[in-house]
């Protein structure tokens, strides 16, 4: 059976469905007996759902951003 530390290390792969059949079985067995890890996985699922629900931020124009940063830097250097 997995330890809690091993379960946490594999939690992202578990939630993303990237574990092998044996890995999934070990994770499920651990979750069956460990209330703390069940709670952790539940919180991770909630966090994933919250992140998915966020609107996508528009990607700023990299060239304009670089120009703005350079202008700010020059302004600071003049002080």
ABEGO torsion letter per residue (X at the ends): XBBAAAAAAAAAAAAAGABBAAAAAAAAAAAAABAAAAAAAAAAAAAAAAAAABBBBBBBBAAAAAAAAAAAAAAAAAX
